Amino acid sequence: MRQSQLFTKTRKEAPADEVAKNAKLLIRAGFVDKLQAGVYTYLPLGLRVLKKIENIIREEMDNAGGQEIFMPSLQPKENWLATGRWDTMDDLYKVSDTSGRENALGPTHEEVVVPLVKQFVSSYRDLPFSAYQFQNKFRMELRAKSGILRGREFMMKDMYSFHRDEADMTAYYEKMKGVYARVFERVGIGATTFLTFASGGSFSKYSHEFQTITPAGEDTIYICDKCRLAINKEIIEEQNSACPQCGGKNLREETSVEVGNIFELKTKYSAPFNLSYKDEAGKDQTVIMGCYGIGLGRVLGTVVEVLGDDKGLVWPESVAPFGVHLVDLSGGNKEVSEYAKALYTELKACSVEVLWDDRDLRAGEKFAEADLIGIPLRVVVSKKTLEENKLEVVTRRTGETRMIERAEIFKIANGCFVVGLAG
């Protein structure tokens, strides 16, 4: 993409009312725009990152046997009355039409997915399976003050699994712990993300969160480095301040943000809707459930909090909006400009995602914006590099600068080699 055609622009200063690092950097770099507290528009660069995260999650859910669906956000009051949550969920948005019909703007989708599944499950032969979606959620968040980490409208991946018995559900639940760990590793925050024991509420002794260490978080966790597990603050006394796996008490306290969670729902939502199946003996049995959530915007914001530096965003290659930021310093020199254009065309032909800064700006402005936008690899084309028949390459994460042969960029970018540029 030519940067001159990008309708959004960077800013020198973040809005005065933003205090979170993720919001400041994302707004300044032109990735998101704030409509109101807790509600953001994803701009072209930000949406590319969000879609990269979405695709990583989708791949892992598909590999775990999940089947993708898409459910409505507008949910009938009757379903929420059936589970008892219409009057007990404090952050539920309730809307009415002119006929007086009441609906909820879905903060989650148990009240939709269970009646849906009920239409298709009747026998033990129909189980197990899991279904997931990517969908906007709405929660009446009164503390929407952490940028995209805590929103009133946000995108979530929620998956629901359906089983014949608790043993089958438990086996799948354990499998999902590993699946989630791979997701967070792939998006670049695996090293600082911990499986965390949390209270399971009324239907399980524990649920599990995935918490990422960052000063921007609002949670407190206690980490056992021996087991690489953590306990959240709400259950630490119940655990006698000890690791639930090894019993050790040498725990370190950290501030963190929750990027995902998994729950053993058991029959909490299947029972109210009479979601059942006939077993081998022809007897009715209630379906056992689990659920598994990841907030995409929260993951994106956490990547920014963990990896961003004093110059701007620092994207891992797996989720970066582009792989290469081609900085054209032709300054009116037609030969350099044509050289940059040819390189841009060839990189695209090799399936390298390139943002070409073809604008007529000073070198210092372009470099500062490149650092702010945070694409992993900056490739500089100038009169000097043309004379030397080389390219200047800067790695955003480390700041390392080196001069390379022209053809080498294709090996660095994605292993592609183009004969036409070898000379």
Summary of the structure (lengths in Angstrom):
residues: 423
radius of gyration: 24.8
end to end distance: 25.3
largest distance: 82.1
contacts: 1393
relative contact order: 0.12
helix: 32%
strand: 30%
